[in-house]
Amino acid sequence: MPPELISHGALKHEDEHRRDICAVGRWLHQREFVAATDGNISLRLDAHRVLTSPTGISKGMMCAEDLVITDFAGNKISGRWNPSSELAMHLLIYRLRPDVNAVCHAHPVTATGYAAAGLALDKALLSEAVINLGTVPLAQYGTPGTPELTDSIEPLIQSHDAILMANHGVVTYGVDLLTAFYRMETVEHFARICLVTELLHKQVLLSRRDVEKLLSARTRYGVETAARCSPVTSDSPEPERVPLSRRDLESLVEQAVRNDRFRH
């Protein structure tokens, strides 16, 4: 069977994939990982088609008929709505990662706060995060829905399974949709724990040996991941902050005017 039709060992068909995307959309909305019509979800149907969430619709209110099918150039094949304006980010991930069959993009509050502060989630604080994610790097700011965004994340895709996007949000991906969603949930969980340690003004990092043991244990835990970068230790330099410039602000305003986010 084609790997893209397999989800945790079970053969799935298009109607089931549609229901799954709507379910994940509800989970993202219920957990306040997205607000209003934010975020996008996609799934690789086969070698030629992608099933994706539409633009301008709350991810918590989607129904199966709202979803859009495109080709890998982003051209709409079927669907009454237009695909997400950030579909190009998903297509880039599929192109660079043949092992990936699903992508989630959202704005979970704590993790997005780190992205807005210009801080990566790359410290060895939580064993589960090391096993399941490795590190979550910070991509420089790029205007959503433009090549700036895809250019900013492209160097990070092949060696990570989750990326913070400066002043924007988080993108996660995996072998199937559930894995992609779990990684989004883990990123936010890890971010909240990191924030607590910072509020307590104390972080006790795992040792390099501890991290190496955890990374080598991925196979034993059944974790399929491409993340190969070890979390930083206490003597590593802080990531550079990425401010939101006036040009970036003007670009965001122009993009918002161009996009009809409330189309019917």
Backbone torsions as a table, in degrees:
resi	resn	phi	psi	omega
1	MET	NA	143.5	175.1
2	PRO	-59.6	134.4	-175.8
3	PRO	-60.0	-29.0	-177.5
4	GLU	-69.4	-14.4	179.1
5	LEU	-96.0	2.0	-178.3
6	ILE	-103.5	131.4	175.8
7	SER	-129.0	109.9	-177.0
8	HIS	48.8	44.9	173.5
9	GLY	86.2	-2.7	-176.5
10	ALA	-111.4	134.5	176.5
11	LEU	-69.9	131.5	179.9
12	LYS	-126.2	149.2	178.8
13	HIS	-110.8	172.3	-172.7
14	GLU	-57.7	-41.7	-178.7
15	ASP	-63.6	-34.8	176.7
16	GLU	-69.8	-39.5	176.8
17	HIS	-62.1	-37.6	177.9
18	ARG	-63.1	-44.7	178.8
19	ARG	-63.9	-38.6	180.0
20	ASP	-63.6	-44.2	179.3
21	ILE	-62.1	-41.6	178.4
22	CYS	-64.5	-38.1	178.5
23	ALA	-64.9	-45.4	179.0
24	VAL	-64.1	-37.3	175.5
25	GLY	-58.9	-42.1	177.9
26	ARG	-65.7	-41.3	179.7
27	TRP	-62.2	-43.6	179.2
28	LEU	-61.0	-41.9	-178.8
29	HIS	-70.0	-43.8	-178.8
30	GLN	-63.8	-34.3	179.9
31	ARG	-85.4	4.8	-179.3
32	GLU	59.5	35.6	173.0
33	PHE	-82.4	-17.2	176.5
34	VAL	-138.8	156.1	175.8
35	ALA	-129.7	151.5	177.9
36	ALA	52.6	-125.0	-178.0
37	THR	-103.4	18.0	-177.1
38	ASP	-66.8	163.8	171.9
39	GLY	84.1	165.4	176.2
40	ASN	-158.5	153.7	-175.9
41	ILE	-137.2	141.8	175.3
42	SER	-145.9	165.0	-178.4
43	LEU	-147.9	135.2	178.4
44	ARG	-78.3	112.4	179.6
45	LEU	-76.9	-43.0	179.7
46	ASP	-162.8	-164.8	-175.5
47	ALA	-70.9	-9.9	-174.1
48	HIS	-124.1	-12.9	-171.0
49	ARG	-134.0	146.6	176.0
50	VAL	-124.8	135.7	174.5
51	LEU	-100.9	125.9	-173.0
52	THR	-139.7	158.8	175.2
53	SER	-70.4	152.0	179.9
54	PRO	-84.7	165.0	175.1
55	THR	-81.7	149.7	171.9
56	GLY	75.1	16.8	179.6
57	ILE	-128.6	135.7	177.4
58	SER	-58.8	134.2	179.1
59	LYS	-67.7	-18.5	177.3
60	GLY	-85.7	-6.0	-175.5
61	MET	-121.2	8.6	-178.2
62	MET	-70.1	148.4	167.6
63	CYS	-119.0	166.4	-173.1
64	ALA	-57.0	-34.8	-177.1
65	GLU	-73.1	-14.6	-179.9
66	ASP	-77.1	-19.4	-173.0
67	LEU	-72.5	156.8	-173.1
68	VAL	-120.8	142.3	173.4
69	ILE	-109.0	130.0	176.7
70	THR	-126.7	168.8	169.4
71	ASP	-90.3	-176.7	-175.5
72	PHE	-82.9	5.1	169.3
73	ALA	-99.9	-0.7	179.4
74	GLY	89.4	5.9	179.3
75	ASN	-79.6	132.8	-178.7
76	LYS	-70.4	130.6	176.4
77	ILE	-98.7	-42.9	179.3
78	SER	-155.9	159.2	179.1
79	GLY	126.8	145.4	-177.9
80	ARG	-83.2	-17.7	179.8
81	TRP	-107.8	173.5	173.3
82	ASN	-90.7	151.4	178.6
83	PRO	-70.8	166.8	178.1
84	SER	-53.8	143.8	177.2
85	SER	-67.6	-13.2	-179.9
86	GLU	-104.6	19.2	179.9
87	LEU	-58.9	-31.8	-178.4
88	ALA	-57.9	-33.1	177.1
89	MET	-63.2	-43.8	178.9
90	HIS	-63.3	-46.2	-177.5
91	LEU	-63.3	-35.8	176.7
92	LEU	-63.6	-42.8	179.3
93	ILE	-62.5	-43.4	178.4
94	TYR	-62.9	-38.3	-178.7
95	ARG	-67.3	-40.7	-176.7
96	LEU	-84.7	-19.3	-176.4
97	ARG	-128.0	86.3	179.6
98	PRO	-59.5	-20.5	179.7
99	ASP	-78.8	-12.3	-176.8
100	VAL	-91.3	132.5	179.5
101	ASN	-123.7	0.6	179.0
102	ALA	-155.4	146.7	-178.1
103	VAL	-136.0	137.2	173.9
104	CYS	-123.2	134.2	172.0
105	HIS	-125.4	129.2	-177.6
106	ALA	-150.6	179.5	-178.9
107	HIS	-127.3	57.8	177.3
108	PRO	-57.5	135.8	-164.4
109	VAL	-59.5	-50.9	-174.1
110	THR	-69.9	-47.0	179.3
111	ALA	-62.7	-40.0	178.3
112	THR	-68.3	-30.5	173.4
113	GLY	-60.8	-41.8	176.0
114	TYR	-62.7	-42.1	179.3
115	ALA	-63.0	-38.0	179.5
116	ALA	-72.4	-24.9	176.5
117	ALA	-85.4	-3.6	-179.1
118	GLY	75.8	31.3	-176.3
119	LEU	-120.2	128.5	174.4
120	ALA	-78.7	160.4	172.8
121	LEU	-102.4	80.3	-171.1
122	ASP	-130.8	22.6	179.5
123	LYS	-102.4	144.9	-177.2
124	ALA	-83.1	75.2	-177.5
125	LEU	-104.8	-27.1	-171.4
126	LEU	-133.9	121.6	-175.0
127	SER	-60.8	-39.9	-179.0
128	GLU	-63.6	-36.0	178.9
129	ALA	-68.8	-37.9	177.3
130	VAL	-62.8	-43.9	-178.9
131	ILE	-66.7	-47.1	-170.8
132	ASN	-87.0	-23.4	-175.1
133	LEU	-126.1	-25.6	-169.6
134	GLY	73.2	-103.3	173.4
135	THR	-127.3	158.5	174.7
136	VAL	-117.7	100.8	-174.9
137	PRO	-77.9	169.0	177.5
138	LEU	-108.7	120.2	173.4
139	ALA	-87.4	143.2	178.0
140	GLN	-63.1	158.1	-175.8
141	TYR	-64.2	136.6	172.3
142	GLY	-140.7	140.2	-177.1
143	THR	-61.2	126.1	179.4
144	PRO	-56.3	140.9	177.2
145	GLY	77.4	11.5	179.4
146	THR	-128.0	166.6	176.8
147	PRO	-60.6	-21.0	177.2
148	GLU	-56.9	-40.8	-177.1
149	LEU	-68.4	-47.7	-179.5
150	THR	-64.7	-37.3	178.2
151	ASP	-62.9	-35.3	-175.9
152	SER	-72.2	-33.6	-177.3
153	ILE	-93.0	-17.6	-173.3
154	GLU	-53.3	-44.2	-178.1
155	PRO	-66.5	-13.3	-173.3
156	LEU	-102.8	-14.6	-168.9
157	ILE	-64.6	-44.4	-171.2
158	GLN	-71.0	-22.7	-176.8
159	SER	-113.4	10.2	177.4
160	HIS	-141.1	157.3	179.8
161	ASP	-112.8	0.4	176.3
162	ALA	-153.7	141.2	-177.2
163	ILE	-136.9	133.1	168.0
164	LEU	-85.3	137.2	177.3
165	MET	-111.6	118.8	-172.6
166	ALA	-53.0	131.7	176.6
167	ASN	57.0	30.7	-175.2
168	HIS	-143.6	-72.8	-175.6
169	GLY	173.5	-147.2	-173.6
170	VAL	-134.4	142.4	170.3
171	VAL	-125.6	133.7	177.8
172	THR	-130.6	157.8	-177.1
173	TYR	-156.6	161.5	-177.0
174	GLY	-169.2	-176.0	-176.5
175	VAL	-65.6	-25.5	175.0
176	ASP	-148.9	176.0	-172.6
177	LEU	-67.1	-38.4	179.7
178	LEU	-62.7	-41.2	177.7
179	THR	-62.6	-43.4	178.5
180	ALA	-61.1	-42.2	178.6
181	PHE	-67.0	-44.5	178.8
182	TYR	-56.0	-40.0	-179.4
183	ARG	-66.6	-36.2	175.3
184	MET	-62.6	-44.3	179.6
185	GLU	-63.4	-40.2	179.8
186	THR	-66.9	-39.4	177.3
187	VAL	-58.7	-47.5	-178.7
188	GLU	-66.8	-40.2	177.6
189	HIS	-60.6	-45.1	179.4
190	PHE	-64.0	-41.3	179.7
191	ALA	-61.9	-40.0	-179.9
192	ARG	-65.3	-40.4	178.1
193	ILE	-66.1	-42.2	177.1
194	CYS	-59.0	-41.9	-179.2
195	LEU	-63.4	-40.8	178.7
196	VAL	-61.0	-43.5	179.9
197	THR	-63.8	-34.5	178.8
198	GLU	-72.1	-36.5	176.8
199	LEU	-66.9	-31.3	177.2
200	LEU	-81.7	-6.8	179.6
201	HIS	59.8	35.6	178.3
202	LYS	-154.9	127.5	175.3
203	GLN	-131.5	122.3	177.1
204	VAL	-106.3	101.9	-175.9
205	LEU	-80.5	149.0	172.0
206	LEU	-65.6	153.9	178.9
207	SER	-78.2	164.7	176.7
208	ARG	-58.0	-40.2	180.0
209	ARG	-64.6	-41.6	177.8
210	ASP	-59.6	-43.9	-179.1
211	VAL	-64.1	-43.7	179.5
212	GLU	-61.3	-38.8	178.3
213	LYS	-66.4	-39.7	179.4
214	LEU	-67.3	-42.7	179.3
215	LEU	-63.6	-38.3	179.4
216	SER	-72.4	-17.0	-178.5
217	ALA	-86.0	-2.4	-176.5
218	ARG	-55.9	-46.3	-178.8
219	THR	-61.5	-41.2	179.9
220	ARG	-63.0	-33.8	179.2
221	TYR	-86.4	0.7	178.7
222	GLY	74.5	24.5	-178.8
223	VAL	-90.4	120.6	175.2
224	GLU	-100.9	112.3	-174.9
225	THR	-151.5	150.3	176.0
226	ALA	-99.6	-1.1	-176.9
227	ALA	-66.2	119.5	-176.7
228	ARG	-118.6	-3.6	-175.9
229	CYS	-89.8	127.1	179.2
230	SER	-76.6	144.8	176.1
231	PRO	-61.1	153.4	-178.5
232	VAL	-76.0	156.9	175.2
233	THR	-99.2	179.4	-173.3
234	SER	-65.1	-20.6	-179.0
235	ASP	-95.6	6.5	177.5
236	SER	-78.9	148.6	-179.9
237	PRO	-68.6	149.8	176.8
238	GLU	-69.0	142.2	176.3
239	PRO	-61.2	148.5	180.0
240	GLU	-69.0	136.8	177.6
241	ARG	-72.9	144.7	-179.1
242	VAL	-118.2	98.8	-177.6
243	PRO	-74.1	156.3	175.8
244	LEU	-89.8	110.3	-174.8
245	SER	-79.8	168.0	176.5
246	ARG	-60.6	-39.3	178.7
247	ARG	-61.7	-41.3	178.1
248	ASP	-61.9	-42.7	179.3
249	LEU	-62.0	-45.4	179.6
250	GLU	-62.9	-38.4	179.1
251	SER	-65.0	-40.0	177.7
252	LEU	-62.6	-42.7	180.0
253	VAL	-63.0	-44.8	179.6
254	GLU	-61.9	-40.4	179.7
255	GLN	-64.8	-40.3	-179.6
256	ALA	-64.2	-37.4	178.7
257	VAL	-66.9	-39.7	-178.2
258	ARG	-68.5	-36.2	-175.4
259	ASN	-87.3	126.8	173.7
260	ASP	-89.4	92.3	-174.7
261	ARG	-83.3	-0.2	-178.8
262	PHE	-123.1	29.6	-179.5
263	ARG	-66.2	153.9	-177.4
264	HIS	-106.1	NA	NA
